[in-house]
Amino acid sequence: YKLYECTLRLKNEGWYQMLRECLEKAKEVLKKNATKRGIIAGGEYYRDIWGRDGFITALGMSSSDDESLVKLSELTIDTLAKFQKPNGQIPNKIPIKGKKMCFGEGGCVDASLWYPVAVLNHYLNTEDKRFLKKHAKKVEKSVAWAGCLDPVSYTHLRAHETSLHLVC
């Protein structure tokens, strides 16, 4: 009941319309950043697909009522998974042109941790069992690789210099 009451108040105060307009603008920005490989991080300065950014953005796109954004979410997740290392690590960055993948620029290794979250979220929003099955083994490898970042079993993952070359 409180949510309904809040929605009514927002509509009466004009906030609801403003939020709808913001949502539509956000969808436009996402679509402008779509490529054949997935969503780029943004605009003219970040013309690559970044793992963490792509997976986090996929969370919202998969939840969208816009079918083109749901498909863009799936494409982004598929592309990042396609370049997973044999040890399970997901790339930090994929160029939209070229083939040189980055697996730790800036010390970031959390793309591998966002991957299972994005896959599960996409499945929960689409109920696409084919998608879930396609990613199941890669998700397991990703989680196993992330577990190797906890060398002393403190359940606190650490990115250190050797994590970029870690083979479990």
C-alpha positions as a printed NumPy array, in Angstrom:
array([[  0.   ,   0.   ,   0.   ],
       [  2.822,   2.419,   0.821],
       [  4.391,   1.897,  -2.61 ],
       [  1.041,   2.673,  -4.256],
       [  0.682,   5.776,  -2.081],
       [  4.202,   6.894,  -2.969],
       [  3.552,   6.359,  -6.689],
       [  0.407,   8.48 ,  -6.496],
       [  2.282,  11.261,  -4.734],
       [  5.049,  11.15 ,  -7.346],
       [  2.5  ,  11.378, -10.149],
       [  0.751,  14.296,  -8.512],
       [  3.982,  16.203,  -7.959],
       [  5.28 ,  15.689, -11.497],
       [  8.162,  13.532, -10.309],
       [  6.799,  10.444, -11.976],
       [  6.97 ,  12.078, -15.405],
       [ 10.486,  13.316, -14.72 ],
       [ 11.586,   9.801, -13.724],
       [ 10.013,   8.357, -16.884],
       [ 11.89 ,  10.922, -18.987],
       [ 15.149,  10.046, -17.222],
       [ 14.54 ,   6.371, -17.908],
       [ 13.993,   7.029, -21.614],
       [ 17.169,   9.167, -21.797],
       [ 19.133,   6.405, -20.077],
       [ 17.872,   3.877, -22.628],
       [ 18.974,   6.201, -25.439],
       [ 22.486,   6.438, -23.973],
       [ 22.723,   2.665, -23.649],
       [ 21.634,   2.163, -27.25 ],
       [ 24.167,   4.749, -28.486],
       [ 26.902,   2.716, -26.789],
       [ 25.877,  -0.566, -28.446],
       [ 28.378,  -2.284, -30.749],
       [ 28.476,  -5.599, -32.606],
       [ 30.325,  -7.1  , -29.625],
       [ 28.275,  -5.584, -26.797],
       [ 28.029,  -2.353, -24.861],
       [ 31.051,  -0.084, -24.631],
       [ 31.862,   1.743, -21.407],
       [ 30.892,   5.089, -22.824],
       [ 31.097,   7.768, -25.439],
       [ 34.2  ,   8.796, -27.27 ],
       [ 36.662,   8.202, -24.423],
       [ 35.888,   4.621, -23.417],
       [ 35.401,   2.82 , -26.735],
       [ 36.04 ,  -0.674, -25.372],
       [ 33.886,  -3.246, -23.614],
       [ 34.966,  -3.218, -19.983],
       [ 34.149,  -6.361, -18.012],
       [ 32.937,  -4.824, -14.773],
       [ 31.061,  -1.988, -16.497],
       [ 29.527,  -4.349, -19.041],
       [ 28.318,  -6.828, -16.432],
       [ 26.914,  -4.152, -14.126],
       [ 25.162,  -2.469, -17.04 ],
       [ 23.811,  -5.872, -18.083],
       [ 22.048,  -6.108, -14.715],
       [ 19.831,  -3.174, -15.65 ],
       [ 19.491,  -4.045, -19.322],
       [ 18.346,  -7.59 , -18.505],
       [ 15.706,  -6.114, -16.211],
       [ 14.481,  -3.742, -18.889],
       [ 11.172,  -3.932, -20.683],
       [ 13.084,  -3.028, -23.857],
       [ 13.838,  -6.177, -25.86 ],
       [ 16.79 ,  -4.573, -27.677],
       [ 18.467,  -3.841, -24.322],
       [ 17.812,  -7.373, -23.097],
       [ 19.512,  -8.669, -26.268],
       [ 22.395,  -6.205, -25.785],
       [ 22.82 ,  -7.526, -22.264],
       [ 23.056, -11.086, -23.557],
       [ 25.497, -10.082, -26.291],
       [ 27.747,  -8.296, -23.793],
       [ 27.78 , -11.26 , -21.41 ],
       [ 28.403, -13.705, -24.293],
       [ 31.272, -11.622, -25.671],
       [ 33.069, -11.277, -22.353],
       [ 32.625, -15.013, -21.658],
       [ 33.936, -15.901, -25.116],
       [ 37.37 , -14.563, -24.181],
       [ 37.605, -16.275, -20.789],
       [ 41.085, -17.653, -20.116],
       [ 41.478, -21.423, -19.641],
       [ 42.06 , -20.74 , -15.915],
       [ 38.626, -19.074, -15.659],
       [ 39.574, -15.392, -15.621],
       [ 37.24 , -13.074, -17.532],
       [ 38.912, -10.19 , -19.397],
       [ 38.898,  -6.754, -17.837],
       [ 38.664,  -5.088, -21.236],
       [ 37.892,  -6.132, -24.81 ],
       [ 38.555,  -3.783, -27.72 ],
       [ 35.689,  -3.358, -30.159],
       [ 38.296,  -3.565, -32.897],
       [ 41.299,  -5.842, -32.699],
       [ 42.054,  -8.892, -30.629],
       [ 44.287,  -7.812, -27.739],
       [ 42.395,  -8.582, -24.544],
       [ 43.302,  -6.991, -21.238],
       [ 43.17 ,  -9.1  , -18.101],
       [ 44.199,  -6.683, -15.377],
       [ 44.607,  -3.094, -16.485],
       [ 44.577,  -0.86 , -13.445],
       [ 44.791,  -3.865, -11.135],
       [ 41.141,  -4.74 , -11.762],
       [ 40.264,  -8.395, -11.697],
       [ 36.639,  -8.19 , -10.58 ],
       [ 35.057,  -8.879, -13.974],
       [ 35.315, -12.574, -13.095],
       [ 33.275, -11.903,  -9.952],
       [ 30.578,  -9.914, -11.77 ],
       [ 30.174, -12.574, -14.445],
       [ 28.168, -15.078, -12.336],
       [ 26.011, -12.237, -10.992],
       [ 25.211, -11.003, -14.503],
       [ 24.444, -14.509, -15.778],
       [ 22.109, -15.286, -12.878],
       [ 20.384, -11.909, -13.151],
       [ 19.878, -12.361, -16.896],
       [ 18.385, -15.804, -16.341],
       [ 16.076, -14.588, -13.548],
       [ 14.772, -11.823, -15.792],
       [ 14.434, -13.83 , -19.001],
       [ 13.966, -17.417, -17.756],
       [ 16.165, -18.447, -20.689],
       [ 17.429, -21.894, -19.676],
       [ 19.488, -22.18 , -22.861],
       [ 21.451, -19.071, -21.829],
       [ 21.997, -20.393, -18.309],
       [ 23.147, -23.79 , -19.581],
       [ 25.483, -22.172, -22.116],
       [ 27.262, -20.264, -19.334],
       [ 27.164, -22.822, -16.488],
       [ 30.648, -24.319, -16.939],
       [ 32.266, -20.955, -17.598],
       [ 30.644, -19.538, -14.454],
       [ 32.054, -22.44 , -12.445],
       [ 35.532, -21.751, -13.857],
       [ 35.182, -18.055, -13.097],
       [ 34.257, -18.718,  -9.471],
       [ 37.125, -21.22 ,  -9.126],
       [ 39.574, -18.665, -10.528],
       [ 38.31 , -16.028,  -8.101],
       [ 38.828, -18.494,  -5.262],
       [ 42.513, -18.619,  -6.172],
       [ 42.729, -14.942,  -5.207],
       [ 42.326, -16.005,  -1.582],
       [ 45.639, -17.754,  -1.003],
       [ 45.339, -17.939,   2.794],
       [ 41.63 , -18.824,   3.079],
       [ 40.479, -15.631,   4.755],
       [ 37.546, -15.359,   2.33 ],
       [ 38.938, -11.974,   1.409],
       [ 40.016, -11.828,  -2.219],
       [ 43.169,  -9.943,  -3.08 ],
       [ 44.382,  -8.71 ,  -6.435],
       [ 48.153,  -8.815,  -6.411],
       [ 50.798,  -8.656,  -9.111],
       [ 50.732, -12.38 ,  -9.773],
       [ 46.947, -12.504, -10.025],
       [ 47.185, -11.46 , -13.667],
       [ 49.055, -14.657, -14.486],
       [ 47.481, -16.97 , -11.932],
       [ 46.879, -20.547, -12.999],
       [ 44.932, -22.674, -10.539]])
